[in-house]
């Protein structure tokens, strides 16, 4: 049963102590009770160092081992506050705002916290799209228009898959690709869309042959660069994505970190109709418990220069 606070007042009252946060995270990570990661035994006791000692094999495990919070020096209560803040910002949160509101010691610490949580926004083994799905590509970044199939300096090519739910939007998937070749596009389709689905594209040659992969391929127009907007949902997602990046992060997104922002946008878009924002808090915390740990050094190692740590 999903259990989460609905209002800020309820959140603050419920997670007023570190121990309350630990108990909540324990139930979220092990809903049926502790499980040893080595032997799956449920027999364990808590040591003075807050480690769970397996009574069967002797393995010692912390509450955070194997999760995004592994080796964290910040209190879990501060992580809870960060997740609540991030999921309650309609258009996203940036590192500077997080540092100012939650009192992180430095911008780099706030930046690392945000990027760790963005990694958790993609659920491992998530369901693929199905039914009728529009697929198209768009360029992100740069000052000049990109040329399809060859790219452009300073731009990144992103494939958009938008599932139709009658006249409404279903879920979306976003994935960066090196080019618009057949291999790149087919890889995205197979990773994100269930076989048997109807895939609607324009007439770009890179989509040729996807019917041989178990999909029903509908070409909505044969001239890929002209004509009416016959992929309205994919095109609207592209427009909203660019507006979100520009409005929330002022376009200050380095290509090396773009995947994190695509994951955040997907997480927010697919949960845009959630009645209670507290459910977003619950979902992100749940996925953080299932996401492998990453160190700050590993995050920083992806920089492309001394000023690469931007929102």
C-alpha positions as CSV (number, residue, x, y, z in Angstrom):
1,X,0.0,0.0,0.0
2,X,1.4,3.4,-1.0
3,X,1.9,5.6,2.0
4,X,3.0,9.2,1.6
5,X,2.3,12.7,3.0
6,X,0.0,14.9,1.1
7,X,0.6,18.4,2.4
8,X,3.8,20.2,3.5
9,X,2.5,20.4,7.1
10,X,2.0,16.6,7.1
11,X,5.4,16.1,5.6
12,X,7.1,18.3,8.2
13,X,5.2,16.7,11.1
14,X,5.8,13.1,9.9
15,X,9.6,13.5,9.1
16,X,10.5,15.8,12.0
17,X,13.4,13.5,13.1
18,X,16.1,11.5,11.5
19,X,14.8,8.3,13.1
20,X,11.4,8.8,11.5
21,X,13.0,9.2,8.1
22,X,15.1,6.0,8.6
23,X,12.0,4.0,9.6
24,X,10.1,5.2,6.5
25,X,13.0,4.4,4.2
26,X,13.4,1.0,5.8
27,X,9.8,0.1,5.0
28,X,10.2,1.5,1.5
29,X,13.3,-0.5,0.8
30,X,12.3,-3.7,2.5
31,X,8.4,-3.8,2.6
32,X,8.4,-7.4,3.8
33,X,11.2,-6.9,6.3
34,X,15.0,-6.9,6.0
35,X,16.6,-9.1,3.4
36,X,20.3,-9.9,3.4
37,X,21.8,-8.9,0.0
38,X,24.2,-11.9,0.1
39,X,21.9,-14.8,1.2
40,X,18.4,-13.4,1.2
41,X,17.9,-14.3,4.9
42,X,15.6,-12.3,7.0
43,X,17.4,-13.1,10.3
44,X,19.4,-10.0,11.3
45,X,20.0,-7.6,14.2
46,X,21.1,-4.0,14.3
47,X,24.6,-3.3,15.5
48,X,25.8,-0.2,17.5
49,X,27.1,1.2,14.2
50,X,23.6,1.0,12.6
51,X,24.5,-1.9,10.4
52,X,22.2,-4.9,9.9
53,X,24.2,-8.1,10.8
54,X,22.9,-11.2,9.0
55,X,22.3,-14.0,11.4
56,X,22.8,-16.6,8.6
57,X,26.0,-15.5,6.7
58,X,27.3,-12.7,8.8
59,X,27.2,-10.0,6.1
60,X,26.8,-6.5,7.5
61,X,24.6,-4.1,5.5
62,X,23.7,-0.5,6.1
63,X,20.2,0.9,5.4
64,X,21.7,2.8,2.4
65,X,24.0,0.1,0.9
66,X,23.4,-0.3,-2.8
67,X,21.2,2.8,-3.1
68,X,21.8,6.3,-4.3
69,X,22.3,7.3,-0.6
70,X,25.3,4.9,-0.1
71,X,28.2,6.6,1.7
72,X,26.3,9.9,2.1
73,X,27.4,12.2,4.9
74,X,24.2,14.2,4.8
75,X,21.4,13.3,7.2
76,X,18.5,11.4,5.5
77,X,16.2,14.1,6.7
78,X,18.1,16.6,4.5
79,X,17.7,14.2,1.5
80,X,14.0,13.9,2.3
81,X,13.7,17.7,2.2
82,X,15.6,17.9,-1.1
83,X,13.3,15.3,-2.7
84,X,10.2,17.1,-1.4
85,X,11.4,20.4,-2.8
86,X,12.4,19.0,-6.2
87,X,9.2,17.1,-6.7
88,X,7.1,20.1,-5.7
89,X,8.7,22.5,-8.2
90,X,6.4,22.6,-11.2
91,X,9.1,23.5,-13.6
92,X,12.1,21.9,-11.9
93,X,14.7,22.8,-9.3
94,X,18.2,24.1,-9.9
95,X,21.3,23.7,-7.7
96,X,21.5,27.3,-6.6
97,X,17.9,27.4,-5.4
98,X,18.4,24.1,-3.6
99,X,21.5,25.4,-1.9
100,X,19.8,28.6,-0.8
101,X,16.6,26.9,0.5
102,X,18.0,23.8,2.1
103,X,21.3,25.3,3.3
104,X,23.8,23.0,1.6
105,X,27.3,24.0,2.4
106,X,28.4,24.6,-1.2
107,X,27.1,24.8,-4.7
108,X,29.0,21.7,-5.7
109,X,27.3,19.7,-2.9
110,X,23.9,20.9,-4.1
111,X,24.7,20.1,-7.7
112,X,25.8,16.6,-6.8
113,X,22.6,16.0,-4.8
114,X,20.5,17.1,-7.7
115,X,22.3,14.9,-10.2
116,X,22.1,11.9,-8.0
117,X,18.4,12.3,-7.7
118,X,18.1,12.8,-11.5
119,X,19.8,9.5,-12.0
120,X,17.1,8.0,-9.8
121,X,14.3,9.4,-11.9
122,X,14.6,6.5,-14.4
123,X,13.2,3.4,-12.9
124,X,15.2,0.3,-13.7
125,X,13.2,-2.1,-15.9
126,X,10.5,0.4,-16.6
127,X,7.7,-0.6,-18.9
128,X,8.1,0.2,-22.6
129,X,5.6,2.3,-24.5
130,X,2.8,0.5,-26.4
131,X,-0.2,1.1,-28.6
132,X,0.2,4.0,-31.1
133,X,3.5,5.8,-30.6
134,X,4.8,8.9,-32.5
135,X,8.5,9.0,-33.0
136,X,10.6,11.9,-34.2
137,X,13.9,13.7,-33.5
138,X,14.8,17.2,-32.4
139,X,18.1,19.1,-31.8
140,X,18.9,20.5,-28.4
141,X,21.3,23.4,-27.9
142,X,23.4,25.4,-30.2
143,X,22.7,28.6,-32.1
144,X,22.2,27.4,-35.7
145,X,19.7,24.9,-37.0
146,X,21.0,21.3,-37.3
147,X,21.0,19.3,-40.5
148,X,19.2,16.0,-40.2
149,X,21.4,12.9,-40.4
150,X,24.6,14.8,-39.9
151,X,24.1,16.9,-36.8
152,X,25.5,20.3,-36.1
153,X,28.3,21.8,-33.9
154,X,27.1,22.4,-30.3
155,X,23.9,20.5,-30.8
156,X,22.6,17.2,-29.5
157,X,20.1,15.0,-31.3
158,X,17.3,13.7,-29.1
159,X,14.7,11.1,-30.2
160,X,11.2,11.6,-28.8
161,X,8.7,8.8,-28.5
162,X,5.2,9.9,-27.5
163,X,2.5,7.4,-26.8
164,X,-1.1,8.3,-27.8
165,X,-3.9,7.8,-25.4
166,X,-6.9,8.5,-27.6
167,X,-6.8,12.3,-28.2
168,X,-4.7,12.8,-25.1
169,X,-1.0,12.2,-24.3
170,X,0.2,9.0,-22.8
171,X,3.7,8.5,-21.6
172,X,6.9,9.7,-23.3
173,X,10.5,8.5,-23.7
174,X,13.5,10.7,-24.5
175,X,16.9,9.4,-25.6
176,X,19.9,11.1,-27.0
177,X,21.5,9.6,-30.1
178,X,24.8,10.2,-31.9
179,X,23.0,10.6,-35.3
180,X,19.7,9.9,-37.1
181,X,21.0,6.7,-38.8
182,X,18.9,3.6,-39.0
183,X,21.0,1.8,-36.3
184,X,20.6,4.6,-33.8
185,X,16.9,5.1,-34.4
186,X,16.1,1.4,-34.3
187,X,18.0,1.0,-31.1
188,X,15.9,3.7,-29.4
189,X,12.7,2.1,-30.7
190,X,13.6,-1.4,-29.4
191,X,14.7,-0.1,-26.0
192,X,11.6,2.0,-25.5
193,X,8.6,0.5,-27.4
194,X,6.9,-2.9,-27.1
195,X,6.9,-5.0,-30.3
196,X,3.5,-5.1,-31.9
197,X,3.0,-1.4,-31.4
198,X,2.0,1.0,-34.2
199,X,4.9,3.4,-34.8
200,X,4.1,6.6,-36.7
201,X,7.1,8.5,-38.2
202,X,7.8,10.8,-41.1
203,X,9.5,9.6,-44.2
204,X,13.1,9.8,-43.0
205,X,15.1,6.9,-44.4
206,X,16.5,6.0,-41.0
207,X,13.1,4.5,-40.1
208,X,13.0,2.1,-43.0
209,X,12.8,-1.5,-41.9
210,X,11.4,-1.1,-38.4
211,X,8.4,-3.2,-39.6
212,X,10.9,-6.1,-39.8
213,X,11.5,-5.7,-36.1
214,X,8.0,-6.7,-35.1
215,X,6.4,-3.2,-35.3
216,X,3.6,-1.8,-37.5
217,X,5.1,1.2,-39.3
218,X,2.9,4.0,-40.5
219,X,4.6,6.8,-42.4
220,X,2.5,10.0,-41.9
221,X,4.3,11.9,-44.7
222,X,6.9,11.0,-47.3
223,X,8.6,14.4,-47.4
224,X,10.5,14.5,-44.1
225,X,11.2,18.2,-44.1
226,X,8.0,19.7,-45.4
227,X,4.2,19.5,-45.0
228,X,1.7,19.9,-42.2
229,X,2.4,18.9,-38.6
230,X,1.4,15.3,-38.7
231,X,3.3,14.2,-35.6
232,X,1.6,16.7,-33.2
233,X,2.4,15.0,-29.9
234,X,6.1,14.4,-30.6
235,X,6.5,18.0,-31.9
236,X,4.7,19.4,-28.9
237,X,6.9,17.5,-26.5
238,X,10.0,18.8,-28.4
239,X,8.7,22.4,-28.0
240,X,7.8,22.0,-24.3
241,X,11.2,20.3,-23.6
242,X,13.2,23.2,-25.1
243,X,11.0,25.8,-23.3
244,X,11.5,23.9,-20.0
245,X,15.3,23.8,-20.4
246,X,15.4,27.5,-21.3
247,X,13.0,28.7,-18.7
248,X,14.2,26.5,-15.8
249,X,17.9,26.3,-16.5
250,X,18.5,29.2,-18.8
251,X,19.8,26.8,-21.4
252,X,22.9,26.1,-19.2
253,X,22.9,22.4,-19.8
254,X,26.2,20.8,-20.8
255,X,25.9,18.0,-23.4
256,X,27.7,15.6,-21.0
257,X,24.9,16.0,-18.5
258,X,22.0,16.3,-20.9
259,X,20.8,12.7,-20.2
260,X,20.1,13.6,-16.6
261,X,17.8,16.5,-17.7
262,X,16.0,14.3,-20.2
263,X,15.3,11.8,-17.4
264,X,14.0,14.6,-15.1
265,X,11.7,16.0,-17.8
266,X,10.4,12.5,-18.6
267,X,9.8,11.8,-14.9
268,X,7.8,15.1,-14.5
269,X,5.9,14.8,-17.8
270,X,4.8,11.2,-17.2
271,X,3.5,12.2,-13.7
272,X,2.0,15.6,-14.7
273,X,-1.6,14.5,-13.8
274,X,-0.8,13.2,-10.3
275,X,-3.4,14.5,-8.0
276,X,-1.0,14.6,-5.0
277,X,2.5,15.9,-5.3
278,X,3.3,13.8,-2.3
279,X,3.1,10.8,-4.6
280,X,5.9,12.2,-6.6
281,X,8.0,12.4,-3.5
282,X,7.1,8.7,-2.7
283,X,8.0,7.6,-6.3
284,X,11.3,9.3,-6.4
285,X,12.3,8.1,-3.0
286,X,11.2,4.6,-4.0
287,X,13.4,4.7,-7.2
288,X,16.3,6.1,-5.2
289,X,16.2,2.9,-3.1
290,X,16.5,0.9,-6.3
291,X,19.2,3.0,-8.0
292,X,22.9,2.0,-7.8
293,X,25.2,4.4,-5.9
294,X,27.4,6.9,-7.7
295,X,30.2,9.0,-6.1
296,X,30.7,12.7,-6.4
297,X,34.0,11.9,-8.1
298,X,32.2,9.9,-10.8
299,X,29.7,12.7,-11.4
300,X,32.5,15.3,-11.6
301,X,34.6,13.0,-13.9
302,X,32.0,13.6,-16.6
303,X,32.8,17.3,-16.8
304,X,34.1,18.8,-20.0
305,X,35.9,21.7,-18.4
306,X,36.3,23.7,-15.2
307,X,32.9,25.4,-15.6
308,X,31.0,22.2,-16.7
309,X,29.2,22.0,-13.4
310,X,26.1,23.9,-14.4
311,X,22.4,23.3,-13.6
